């Protein structure tokens, strides 16, 4: 055996050791995290490529140096003491800890950064070696900070909303969060409502119908619920609410609760209703205007034309006309004036009825006798060739009525029945008592009213499309309707075109003066 050089066995061991060290270094360099080993004197023994990337030092710059160079100055001494304490506590090798700790590191350029560190220890003879795996979490921390700021801003945004109630429920429907809008709209503070079931916002009737459960079930089935519902405030008052309830899920798509956005739309609905009513009224006024123009073009123009023609004839041919012809012309003028006067009276009567300015003086009268008197007056008119058949079961029949208004009612209904009936036909008038109500029915065998116009028949200035050349103002039935209402009664019309029309009036038998 030669004594001048290393023995072959020793060379093999040295080569194997260098190869093992190279492999160990290569394994460490494949690790993305930084791997740093120090001895008991806190001198750096291992510094892999991951550590080079994180800290900015090359391996040769740190090997043998104190690890304090990798920490901010304010933490160096404290960290050293912690390592010593860590070494005294460990009497046996410690595996890499699963729980990481957060520390601040310092790069070569002086920049500080947050890092997650796991530490293990291992005895090497009489010396203990500490190995730390370091992970730079700057980007993660930056994202978390941004997320935290965003979440805080979002919470502040939600909390500051006052026009909407925005809150969360747990899986059982209990309130978890509460914003200012919810407090303003519903009246509860967060201390009063957190932990309470959201059914507290529903009326007892809705709770009895299980409406709160139905809404949650709909959201679970469809992912959300949206609709308008009546809700209840703390003070018991109710409001119309627009509700959107959505399920909340975690990262694993597991449902964790519900979010609710509620808006008080009571005023909006009230405004919309008012607008709709205004629009309807404008449409009614437009239709009324059209009916007035139509009526005026016929009911005003026709008698005025007669008056003008008759007057011009008398004026032009005065010396040539005999006394009888002048008398007939003057009679035409008189009839036309009465027709215009009647129109004006109808308009004035309707105005007084609708404005409440009519003189309403009900007295106890025999309604049967009043009906007989008015019917006899119609029977005495030569132009009326129809038969008026009148029947009354009970006489006298005393009612509390205004004689002038009820006469107007009877006159308008009988006039229409005769006017729209064929000559020699029969108009039936029946007065009877049913269930403490006096029932008056006037039925003709006339032209009838088109079914499409029955709902409009009591509107002012409305005339059915099938009246042809029969004169009329379209005010009579409206006056009848208003007068019957003033007496606390009701009126109903039934008609079939080409068969006839029946008007039925019900008046209270026992009426009391207001």
Secondary structure, DSSP 8 states (H G I E B T S, - for coil): --SSS--HHHHHHHHHHHHHHHHHHHHHHH-SSEEEEE-TT-BEEEE-HHHHHHH---HHHHTTSBGGGGB-HHHHHHHHHHHHHHHHH-SS-B---SS-EEEEEE-TTS-EEEEEEEEEEEEETTEEEEEEEEEE-HHHHHHHHHHHHHHHHHHHHHHH--SSEEEEE-TTSBB----HHHHHHH---HHHHTTSBGGGGS-HHHHHTTHHHHHHHHHHHHSEEEEEEEEE-TTS-EEEEEEEEEEEE-TT--EEEEEEEEEE-HHHHHHHHHHHHHHHHHHHHHHHHHHHHHHIIIIIHHHHHHHHHHHHHHHHSTTT--HHHHHHHHHHHHHHHHHHHHHHHHHHHHHHHHHT-S----EEEEHHHHHHHHHHHHHT-TT--SEEEEEESSSS-EEEE-HHHHHHHHHHHHHHHHHTS-TT-EEEEEEEEETTEEEEEEE--SS---GGGGGGTTSTT---TT-TT----S-HHHHHHHHHHHTT-EEEEEEETTTEEEEEEEEESS----
